Amino acid sequence: MSENPLSHRELTRIADYACDLAQVRDTGDDDLIDRAFNAACKQIWGYTLDDFDDECLSAQDHAFLDRMTWKRACSFAVENGYDLFDYATNKIVTEWWGFAWMILAEKRGLLTPETRAATWARYAARLRAKSKNVVGVIAGRR
C-alpha cells in the first residue's frame, strides 16, 4: 500500500494568513476584501492574482477553475500542500476560489518576477491602447 506523500509534511493553513480577510468578509466593501485577500497572498506566496493574468493559464486550466466547487478546491489544495479549511469557524476560508487560483499559479510555475513583469507590461499596454491621454503607467511596489 502506498503512503500519502503529504502525510510526512504539514499543510500550509491558509486561514492562519487570512485572519483580516475573515474579519472584513461581511462588510460588503469589495476594496477592503481585495486588500485583505492580497495581503494574505503576499504573506503566503509573495505574489497576488494581479501578478499573472488569464493569458498565463491554459484553456484546460480555465476549464478546471470554472468547474471548481469548494469541495474540489479543498481536495486540490491538500494535494498541493495547502489547507483551505478554517477550523476556528468550521467553514472554508473566505475567497477560497481566489486561493485556488493562487495554488494553481504556483503549481504552474507562474509566481516569478518574470511572469509579474510580463503581466504588468501587458496591463500597461492595454491602458495605453485605451486612452490617448495615457503616456505611461507607474506600477507601485506591490
C-alpha positions, 0 to 999 in steps of 0.5 A: 500500500502506498503512503500519502506523500503529504502525510510526512509534511504539514499543510500550509493553513491558509486561514492562519494568513487570512485572519483580516480577510475573515474579519472584513468578509461581511462588510460588503466593501469589495476594496477592503476584501481585495486588500485583505485577500492580497495581503494574505497572498503576499504573506503566503506566496509573495505574489497576488492574482494581479501578478499573472493574468488569464493569458498565463493559464491554459484553456484546460486550466480555465476549464478546471477553475470554472468547474471548481466547487469548494469541495474540489478546491479543498481536495486540490489544495491538500494535494498541493500542500495547502489547507483551505479549511478554517477550523476556528469557524468550521467553514472554508476560508473566505475567497477560497476560489481566489486561493485556488487560483493562487495554488494553481499559479504556483503549481504552474510555475507562474509566481516569478518576477518574470511572469509579474513583469510580463503581466504588468507590461501587458496591463500597461499596454492595454491602458495605453491602447485605451486612452490617448491621454495615457503616456505611461503607467507607474506600477507601485511596489506591490 
